[in-house]
Amino acid sequence: MSSLTMPSSLDKARRVPSWLAPSLLLVIAYFVLPFLGTDYLFEAILTPFLALSLAALGLNLLTGYAGQLSLGSAAFMAVGAFAAYNFNLRIPGMPLLGSMGLAGVIAAAIGIVFGLPSLRLRGFYLAVATLAAQFFVEWALTKFSWFSNDNPSGVIDAPQLTIAGLTFDGPVGRYLFALTVVTGLTALTYRIVNTQTGHNFIAVRDNEMAARVIGVPVLRTKLLAFGLSSFIVGVAGVLWAFAYLRTVEPAGFNLDRSFQILFIIIIGGLATIRGAFFGAALIVVFPLILSRLGSLLFGGAFDSGVLDMSQHIVLGALIILFLIAEPDGLVALCRRLVNRFSPQI
């Protein structure tokens, strides 16, 4: 009998704690990469990766966990970026974290307003309703110059990243600032999805009628999902504008950005926190790899427009492949590979 129970005991002994991998990644991100990475690595890869990961994390909370489809993520990013800029500009002495927090609240409020149709609509019809947010926000930001401080071009420089007298300047500083914000909000999201609120999200996603029967406040849960998601996406918009683009402009938050964030959670995996980071890594790195391969294989035979279109075609084919072969995304694929190659006892 003891020989039968021994493998189970060894399995438990060899099981890696769930907190170990994230802790090791954070140690590398904070204490190794800043000393070894190049400016190109921080400016072109890591900083946009962090901002897109956070935006995808917010959308995954809404779509993956709560089951509410949204095509207006870039609009809420724009709301967060422009709100943070105006809070910083028009309120003397406003700390950066304060303006970011208030910007997230404004984005959450706008998200709840555009989430009201979810009380009556679902699926494709809800996606169209949230798409209206994208067009409305783009129109408002270009129509009313007050949002961009009456700048004729509509493109404004982002403020300096300063917290408690500490300035996050240069590629490494902006990367560390983005990393800290993303780490904090990721921990908050992990906490949310493992509480009763997260369980309510999943219940509404799986079956609204059954959720009502067991006492889940469906309407309030949907609006809460829109609010929390828009808050996180709004803060991601601040990182995208302040830490990555270094400018605040409506063109940085167009419809393509909304679809890009949606593709991230599809490729990475719905209803999983790791999926947002896996998908963002692929979306950020994959075009760079294709560009390098195109330059090596074809040299100057094709211009940048053809290479850019080729990247979109390959990425679209990759998304279709994932939907067919692995609907659960990169997270499920990695889990399968780990289970296959891990030592069996």
C-alpha beads as a LAMMPS data file, in Angstrom:
LAMMPS data file: protein, C-alpha beads

345 atoms
344 bonds

1 atom types
1 bond types

-500.0 500.0 xlo xhi
-500.0 500.0 ylo yhi
-500.0 500.0 zlo zhi

Masses

1 110.0

Atoms # bond

1 1 1 0.000 0.000 0.000
2 1 1 2.855 2.360 0.806
3 1 1 4.396 1.723 -2.635
4 1 1 1.170 2.910 -4.229
5 1 1 1.103 6.150 -2.276
6 1 1 4.819 6.920 -2.718
7 1 1 4.563 8.388 -6.286
8 1 1 1.877 10.787 -5.125
9 1 1 4.105 11.996 -2.318
10 1 1 7.030 12.479 -4.681
11 1 1 4.820 14.372 -7.110
12 1 1 3.856 16.760 -4.344
13 1 1 7.480 17.169 -3.306
14 1 1 8.558 17.988 -6.853
15 1 1 5.670 20.304 -7.593
16 1 1 6.951 23.851 -8.191
17 1 1 5.232 26.535 -6.085
18 1 1 3.008 28.793 -8.192
19 1 1 4.721 31.942 -6.900
20 1 1 8.246 30.813 -7.825
21 1 1 8.188 31.533 -11.581
22 1 1 6.681 35.044 -11.272
23 1 1 9.134 35.873 -8.498
24 1 1 12.116 34.788 -10.591
25 1 1 10.842 36.793 -13.565
26 1 1 10.470 39.893 -11.405
27 1 1 14.004 39.495 -10.053
28 1 1 15.334 39.267 -13.598
29 1 1 13.174 42.175 -14.765
30 1 1 14.239 44.506 -11.944
31 1 1 17.841 43.519 -11.229
32 1 1 19.241 41.911 -14.392
33 1 1 17.689 43.482 -17.494
34 1 1 18.352 47.130 -16.498
35 1 1 22.087 46.368 -16.449
36 1 1 22.272 44.104 -19.507
37 1 1 19.590 45.408 -21.870
38 1 1 20.118 47.931 -24.654
39 1 1 18.115 51.095 -25.236
40 1 1 16.474 49.429 -28.235
41 1 1 15.335 46.525 -26.066
42 1 1 13.635 48.858 -23.592
43 1 1 12.164 51.362 -26.060
44 1 1 11.027 49.073 -28.870
45 1 1 10.216 45.820 -27.075
46 1 1 9.860 45.819 -23.290
47 1 1 7.978 49.079 -22.684
48 1 1 5.323 48.529 -25.390
49 1 1 5.095 44.898 -24.265
50 1 1 4.275 45.991 -20.713
51 1 1 1.679 48.559 -21.815
52 1 1 -0.054 46.145 -24.189
53 1 1 0.057 43.373 -21.577
54 1 1 -1.749 45.597 -19.104
55 1 1 -4.361 46.604 -21.679
56 1 1 -4.890 42.947 -22.583
57 1 1 -5.149 42.078 -18.905
58 1 1 -7.989 44.567 -18.540
59 1 1 -9.795 43.282 -21.621
60 1 1 -9.297 39.680 -20.500
61 1 1 -10.973 40.517 -17.214
62 1 1 -14.012 41.705 -19.167
63 1 1 -14.076 39.241 -22.071
64 1 1 -12.275 36.194 -20.750
65 1 1 -13.648 36.127 -17.208
66 1 1 -16.975 37.987 -17.483
67 1 1 -17.799 36.990 -21.063
68 1 1 -18.584 40.522 -22.291
69 1 1 -17.117 41.207 -25.738
70 1 1 -15.655 44.673 -26.301
71 1 1 -14.093 46.295 -29.364
72 1 1 -13.415 49.673 -27.785
73 1 1 -10.298 49.015 -25.706
74 1 1 -8.208 51.653 -27.500
75 1 1 -10.892 54.240 -26.745
76 1 1 -10.559 53.616 -23.018
77 1 1 -6.779 53.761 -23.371
78 1 1 -7.180 57.176 -25.010
79 1 1 -9.508 58.353 -22.249
80 1 1 -6.935 57.361 -19.648
81 1 1 -4.036 59.021 -21.473
82 1 1 -5.805 62.328 -22.157
83 1 1 -7.393 62.423 -18.700
84 1 1 -4.014 61.906 -16.998
85 1 1 -2.470 64.606 -19.187
86 1 1 -5.190 67.123 -18.329
87 1 1 -5.176 66.323 -14.618
88 1 1 -1.425 66.814 -14.610
89 1 1 -1.699 70.040 -16.617
90 1 1 -4.643 71.783 -14.991
91 1 1 -4.335 70.848 -11.310
92 1 1 -1.187 72.398 -9.796
93 1 1 0.798 70.021 -7.651
94 1 1 -1.099 66.934 -8.786
95 1 1 1.239 63.933 -8.313
96 1 1 1.690 61.606 -11.248
97 1 1 0.208 58.594 -9.485
98 1 1 -2.787 60.719 -8.502
99 1 1 -3.406 61.794 -12.077
100 1 1 -3.040 58.189 -13.244
101 1 1 -5.487 56.963 -10.618
102 1 1 -8.030 59.649 -11.487
103 1 1 -7.547 58.913 -15.175
104 1 1 -8.348 55.277 -14.463
105 1 1 -11.505 56.343 -12.629
106 1 1 -12.589 58.503 -15.583
107 1 1 -11.945 55.599 -17.966
108 1 1 -13.946 53.312 -15.647
109 1 1 -16.869 55.754 -15.656
110 1 1 -16.841 55.954 -19.458
111 1 1 -16.558 52.177 -19.623
112 1 1 -19.614 51.745 -17.400
113 1 1 -21.614 54.149 -19.591
114 1 1 -20.773 52.203 -22.735
115 1 1 -21.269 48.965 -20.818
116 1 1 -24.921 49.764 -20.115
117 1 1 -26.027 48.078 -23.376
118 1 1 -24.697 44.809 -21.921
119 1 1 -27.760 44.792 -19.687
120 1 1 -29.838 44.138 -22.809
121 1 1 -27.397 43.039 -25.504
122 1 1 -24.859 40.270 -25.773
123 1 1 -22.448 38.739 -28.253
124 1 1 -22.094 40.454 -31.624
125 1 1 -24.618 43.174 -30.776
126 1 1 -22.702 44.122 -27.640
127 1 1 -19.462 44.237 -29.647
128 1 1 -21.057 46.726 -32.048
129 1 1 -22.265 48.832 -29.126
130 1 1 -18.779 48.990 -27.617
131 1 1 -17.375 49.785 -31.056
132 1 1 -19.378 53.008 -30.853
133 1 1 -17.135 54.041 -27.948
134 1 1 -14.126 53.861 -30.251
135 1 1 -15.614 56.200 -32.838
136 1 1 -17.137 58.547 -30.274
137 1 1 -13.919 58.999 -28.289
138 1 1 -11.827 59.532 -31.429
139 1 1 -14.338 62.127 -32.654
140 1 1 -14.448 63.951 -29.300
141 1 1 -10.664 64.113 -28.927
142 1 1 -10.214 65.567 -32.422
143 1 1 -13.285 67.815 -32.335
144 1 1 -12.630 69.559 -29.030
145 1 1 -9.114 70.990 -28.882
146 1 1 -9.427 71.606 -25.122
147 1 1 -8.388 67.993 -24.504
148 1 1 -5.063 68.636 -26.249
149 1 1 -4.536 72.060 -24.668
150 1 1 -5.576 73.812 -27.921
151 1 1 -2.555 72.439 -29.753
152 1 1 -3.144 72.892 -33.515
153 1 1 -1.627 69.525 -34.392
154 1 1 -3.433 67.644 -31.627
155 1 1 -0.108 66.013 -30.672
156 1 1 1.229 66.993 -27.260
157 1 1 4.350 65.999 -25.364
158 1 1 3.826 63.715 -22.389
159 1 1 4.804 65.076 -18.965
160 1 1 7.885 63.881 -17.141
161 1 1 7.538 60.712 -15.088
162 1 1 8.269 61.921 -11.550
163 1 1 7.109 60.327 -8.301
164 1 1 8.065 61.739 -4.879
165 1 1 10.972 63.625 -6.408
166 1 1 12.283 60.543 -8.207
167 1 1 12.373 61.010 -11.987
168 1 1 12.051 58.007 -14.282
169 1 1 13.932 59.335 -17.270
170 1 1 15.535 57.556 -20.183
171 1 1 14.631 54.152 -21.621
172 1 1 15.528 52.228 -18.454
173 1 1 13.689 54.614 -16.155
174 1 1 10.493 54.528 -18.228
175 1 1 10.730 50.753 -18.401
176 1 1 11.057 50.436 -14.618
177 1 1 8.120 52.805 -14.135
178 1 1 5.937 50.756 -16.495
179 1 1 7.097 47.505 -14.897
180 1 1 6.144 48.709 -11.411
181 1 1 2.672 49.838 -12.498
182 1 1 2.014 46.615 -14.409
183 1 1 3.213 44.477 -11.502
184 1 1 0.920 46.261 -9.050
185 1 1 -2.182 46.063 -11.254
186 1 1 -1.468 42.446 -12.179
187 1 1 -1.358 41.536 -8.493
188 1 1 -4.643 43.411 -8.002
189 1 1 -6.252 41.567 -10.918
190 1 1 -5.047 38.223 -9.580
191 1 1 -6.637 39.083 -6.261
192 1 1 -9.919 40.071 -7.927
193 1 1 -10.316 36.922 -10.004
194 1 1 -9.715 34.736 -6.949
195 1 1 -12.405 36.411 -4.840
196 1 1 -16.190 36.165 -4.965
197 1 1 -16.200 38.965 -7.533
198 1 1 -14.141 36.851 -9.935
199 1 1 -16.371 33.858 -9.309
200 1 1 -19.391 36.022 -10.141
201 1 1 -17.734 37.069 -13.406
202 1 1 -17.251 33.428 -14.394
203 1 1 -20.804 32.511 -13.395
204 1 1 -22.239 35.285 -15.585
205 1 1 -19.997 34.259 -18.463
206 1 1 -20.982 30.598 -18.296
207 1 1 -24.738 30.959 -17.821
208 1 1 -26.573 34.159 -16.912
209 1 1 -29.798 32.361 -16.019
210 1 1 -28.045 29.933 -13.690
211 1 1 -26.120 32.845 -12.161
212 1 1 -29.389 34.609 -11.334
213 1 1 -30.788 31.428 -9.788
214 1 1 -27.852 31.055 -7.413
215 1 1 -28.117 34.705 -6.350
216 1 1 -25.439 36.432 -8.449
217 1 1 -26.379 40.098 -9.110
218 1 1 -25.959 39.815 -12.893
219 1 1 -26.523 43.460 -13.840
220 1 1 -24.204 44.804 -11.165
221 1 1 -21.592 42.169 -12.009
222 1 1 -21.576 43.169 -15.689
223 1 1 -21.173 46.866 -14.925
224 1 1 -18.466 46.100 -12.370
225 1 1 -16.608 44.089 -15.004
226 1 1 -16.781 47.019 -17.432
227 1 1 -15.642 49.433 -14.738
228 1 1 -12.675 47.378 -13.517
229 1 1 -11.622 46.492 -17.046
230 1 1 -11.788 50.107 -18.242
231 1 1 -9.817 51.286 -15.208
232 1 1 -6.956 48.909 -16.013
233 1 1 -7.096 49.680 -19.739
234 1 1 -7.136 53.413 -18.976
235 1 1 -3.963 53.130 -16.904
236 1 1 -2.436 51.083 -19.735
237 1 1 -3.214 54.016 -22.018
238 1 1 -1.251 56.299 -19.703
239 1 1 1.745 53.961 -19.937
240 1 1 1.390 53.739 -23.718
241 1 1 1.418 57.522 -24.097
242 1 1 3.680 58.633 -21.242
243 1 1 6.263 55.831 -21.144
244 1 1 6.310 54.484 -24.701
245 1 1 5.126 57.035 -27.288
246 1 1 6.153 60.054 -25.167
247 1 1 3.295 61.900 -26.891
248 1 1 -0.443 62.058 -26.305
249 1 1 -2.365 61.907 -29.578
250 1 1 -5.590 60.281 -30.819
251 1 1 -3.736 58.470 -33.623
252 1 1 -2.010 56.291 -31.045
253 1 1 -5.367 54.830 -29.990
254 1 1 -7.119 53.976 -33.235
255 1 1 -9.317 51.013 -34.101
256 1 1 -6.304 48.911 -35.073
257 1 1 -5.110 49.162 -31.474
258 1 1 -8.438 47.778 -30.226
259 1 1 -8.179 44.789 -32.546
260 1 1 -4.540 44.306 -31.574
261 1 1 -5.501 44.005 -27.903
262 1 1 -8.310 41.608 -28.783
263 1 1 -5.886 39.458 -30.798
264 1 1 -3.523 39.398 -27.821
265 1 1 -6.041 37.746 -25.524
266 1 1 -7.155 35.344 -28.275
267 1 1 -3.609 34.212 -28.978
268 1 1 -2.515 34.238 -25.346
269 1 1 -5.585 32.583 -23.894
270 1 1 -8.881 33.783 -22.498
271 1 1 -9.621 33.805 -18.767
272 1 1 -5.980 33.573 -17.755
273 1 1 -3.656 36.266 -16.473
274 1 1 -0.595 34.724 -18.090
275 1 1 -2.344 34.763 -21.459
276 1 1 -2.212 38.565 -21.592
277 1 1 1.581 38.501 -21.257
278 1 1 2.111 35.558 -23.623
279 1 1 -0.047 37.117 -26.305
280 1 1 1.531 40.557 -25.928
281 1 1 5.006 39.049 -26.201
282 1 1 4.079 37.392 -29.476
283 1 1 2.354 40.484 -30.885
284 1 1 5.331 42.727 -30.051
285 1 1 8.193 40.406 -30.985
286 1 1 6.683 38.603 -33.980
287 1 1 6.562 41.642 -36.333
288 1 1 10.176 42.459 -35.456
289 1 1 11.242 38.913 -36.296
290 1 1 9.332 39.002 -39.596
291 1 1 10.867 42.358 -40.452
292 1 1 14.377 41.037 -39.822
293 1 1 13.676 37.880 -41.831
294 1 1 12.252 39.947 -44.678
295 1 1 15.341 42.121 -44.741
296 1 1 17.662 39.098 -44.712
297 1 1 15.782 37.077 -47.321
298 1 1 14.659 39.781 -49.725
299 1 1 16.960 42.695 -48.921
300 1 1 15.570 45.871 -50.471
301 1 1 13.292 44.082 -52.955
302 1 1 10.166 45.144 -51.058
303 1 1 9.369 48.480 -49.514
304 1 1 8.195 48.975 -45.932
305 1 1 4.534 49.008 -46.956
306 1 1 4.729 45.528 -48.496
307 1 1 6.601 44.176 -45.478
308 1 1 4.034 45.701 -43.134
309 1 1 1.174 44.150 -45.102
310 1 1 2.989 40.815 -45.084
311 1 1 3.231 40.992 -41.307
312 1 1 -0.530 41.543 -41.058
313 1 1 -1.211 38.591 -43.375
314 1 1 1.065 36.220 -41.445
315 1 1 -0.314 37.407 -38.107
316 1 1 -3.886 36.930 -39.328
317 1 1 -3.065 33.415 -40.500
318 1 1 -1.482 32.704 -37.127
319 1 1 -4.625 33.842 -35.306
320 1 1 -6.790 31.573 -37.480
321 1 1 -4.407 28.701 -36.798
322 1 1 -4.676 29.250 -33.058
323 1 1 -8.472 29.406 -33.217
324 1 1 -8.545 26.069 -35.032
325 1 1 -5.691 24.123 -33.450
326 1 1 -5.526 25.585 -29.942
327 1 1 -8.571 27.719 -29.010
328 1 1 -7.263 28.102 -25.456
329 1 1 -4.181 29.963 -26.692
330 1 1 -0.487 29.947 -25.880
331 1 1 -1.080 29.252 -22.197
332 1 1 -2.741 25.916 -22.966
333 1 1 -0.039 25.097 -25.526
334 1 1 2.736 25.781 -23.009
335 1 1 0.932 23.756 -20.370
336 1 1 0.655 20.847 -22.770
337 1 1 4.346 21.002 -23.625
338 1 1 5.329 21.140 -19.952
339 1 1 3.154 18.122 -19.153
340 1 1 4.605 16.217 -22.079
341 1 1 8.251 16.815 -21.319
342 1 1 8.119 16.910 -17.529
343 1 1 9.576 13.811 -15.825
344 1 1 6.987 11.196 -15.029
345 1 1 7.280 9.160 -11.874

Bonds

1 1 1 2
2 1 2 3
3 1 3 4
4 1 4 5
5 1 5 6
6 1 6 7
7 1 7 8
8 1 8 9
9 1 9 10
10 1 10 11
11 1 11 12
12 1 12 13
13 1 13 14
14 1 14 15
15 1 15 16
16 1 16 17
17 1 17 18
18 1 18 19
19 1 19 20
20 1 20 21
21 1 21 22
22 1 22 23
23 1 23 24
24 1 24 25
25 1 25 26
26 1 26 27
27 1 27 28
28 1 28 29
29 1 29 30
30 1 30 31
31 1 31 32
32 1 32 33
33 1 33 34
34 1 34 35
35 1 35 36
36 1 36 37
37 1 37 38
38 1 38 39
39 1 39 40
40 1 40 41
41 1 41 42
42 1 42 43
43 1 43 44
44 1 44 45
45 1 45 46
46 1 46 47
47 1 47 48
48 1 48 49
49 1 49 50
50 1 50 51
51 1 51 52
52 1 52 53
53 1 53 54
54 1 54 55
55 1 55 56
56 1 56 57
57 1 57 58
58 1 58 59
59 1 59 60
60 1 60 61
61 1 61 62
62 1 62 63
63 1 63 64
64 1 64 65
65 1 65 66
66 1 66 67
67 1 67 68
68 1 68 69
69 1 69 70
70 1 70 71
71 1 71 72
72 1 72 73
73 1 73 74
74 1 74 75
75 1 75 76
76 1 76 77
77 1 77 78
78 1 78 79
79 1 79 80
80 1 80 81
81 1 81 82
82 1 82 83
83 1 83 84
84 1 84 85
85 1 85 86
86 1 86 87
87 1 87 88
88 1 88 89
89 1 89 90
90 1 90 91
91 1 91 92
92 1 92 93
93 1 93 94
94 1 94 95
95 1 95 96
96 1 96 97
97 1 97 98
98 1 98 99
99 1 99 100
100 1 100 101
101 1 101 102
102 1 102 103
103 1 103 104
104 1 104 105
105 1 105 106
106 1 106 107
107 1 107 108
108 1 108 109
109 1 109 110
110 1 110 111
111 1 111 112
112 1 112 113
113 1 113 114
114 1 114 115
115 1 115 116
116 1 116 117
117 1 117 118
118 1 118 119
119 1 119 120
120 1 120 121
121 1 121 122
122 1 122 123
123 1 123 124
124 1 124 125
125 1 125 126
126 1 126 127
127 1 127 128
128 1 128 129
129 1 129 130
130 1 130 131
131 1 131 132
132 1 132 133
133 1 133 134
134 1 134 135
135 1 135 136
136 1 136 137
137 1 137 138
138 1 138 139
139 1 139 140
140 1 140 141
141 1 141 142
142 1 142 143
143 1 143 144
144 1 144 145
145 1 145 146
146 1 146 147
147 1 147 148
148 1 148 149
149 1 149 150
150 1 150 151
151 1 151 152
152 1 152 153
153 1 153 154
154 1 154 155
155 1 155 156
156 1 156 157
157 1 157 158
158 1 158 159
159 1 159 160
160 1 160 161
161 1 161 162
162 1 162 163
163 1 163 164
164 1 164 165
165 1 165 166
166 1 166 167
167 1 167 168
168 1 168 169
169 1 169 170
170 1 170 171
171 1 171 172
172 1 172 173
173 1 173 174
174 1 174 175
175 1 175 176
176 1 176 177
177 1 177 178
178 1 178 179
179 1 179 180
180 1 180 181
181 1 181 182
182 1 182 183
183 1 183 184
184 1 184 185
185 1 185 186
186 1 186 187
187 1 187 188
188 1 188 189
189 1 189 190
190 1 190 191
191 1 191 192
192 1 192 193
193 1 193 194
194 1 194 195
195 1 195 196
196 1 196 197
197 1 197 198
198 1 198 199
199 1 199 200
200 1 200 201
201 1 201 202
202 1 202 203
203 1 203 204
204 1 204 205
205 1 205 206
206 1 206 207
207 1 207 208
208 1 208 209
209 1 209 210
210 1 210 211
211 1 211 212
212 1 212 213
213 1 213 214
214 1 214 215
215 1 215 216
216 1 216 217
217 1 217 218
218 1 218 219
219 1 219 220
220 1 220 221
221 1 221 222
222 1 222 223
223 1 223 224
224 1 224 225
225 1 225 226
226 1 226 227
227 1 227 228
228 1 228 229
229 1 229 230
230 1 230 231
231 1 231 232
232 1 232 233
233 1 233 234
234 1 234 235
235 1 235 236
236 1 236 237
237 1 237 238
238 1 238 239
239 1 239 240
240 1 240 241
241 1 241 242
242 1 242 243
243 1 243 244
244 1 244 245
245 1 245 246
246 1 246 247
247 1 247 248
248 1 248 249
249 1 249 250
250 1 250 251
251 1 251 252
252 1 252 253
253 1 253 254
254 1 254 255
255 1 255 256
256 1 256 257
257 1 257 258
258 1 258 259
259 1 259 260
260 1 260 261
261 1 261 262
262 1 262 263
263 1 263 264
264 1 264 265
265 1 265 266
266 1 266 267
267 1 267 268
268 1 268 269
269 1 269 270
270 1 270 271
271 1 271 272
272 1 272 273
273 1 273 274
274 1 274 275
275 1 275 276
276 1 276 277
277 1 277 278
278 1 278 279
279 1 279 280
280 1 280 281
281 1 281 282
282 1 282 283
283 1 283 284
284 1 284 285
285 1 285 286
286 1 286 287
287 1 287 288
288 1 288 289
289 1 289 290
290 1 290 291
291 1 291 292
292 1 292 293
293 1 293 294
294 1 294 295
295 1 295 296
296 1 296 297
297 1 297 298
298 1 298 299
299 1 299 300
300 1 300 301
301 1 301 302
302 1 302 303
303 1 303 304
304 1 304 305
305 1 305 306
306 1 306 307
307 1 307 308
308 1 308 309
309 1 309 310
310 1 310 311
311 1 311 312
312 1 312 313
313 1 313 314
314 1 314 315
315 1 315 316
316 1 316 317
317 1 317 318
318 1 318 319
319 1 319 320
320 1 320 321
321 1 321 322
322 1 322 323
323 1 323 324
324 1 324 325
325 1 325 326
326 1 326 327
327 1 327 328
328 1 328 329
329 1 329 330
330 1 330 331
331 1 331 332
332 1 332 333
333 1 333 334
334 1 334 335
335 1 335 336
336 1 336 337
337 1 337 338
338 1 338 339
339 1 339 340
340 1 340 341
341 1 341 342
342 1 342 343
343 1 343 344
344 1 344 345
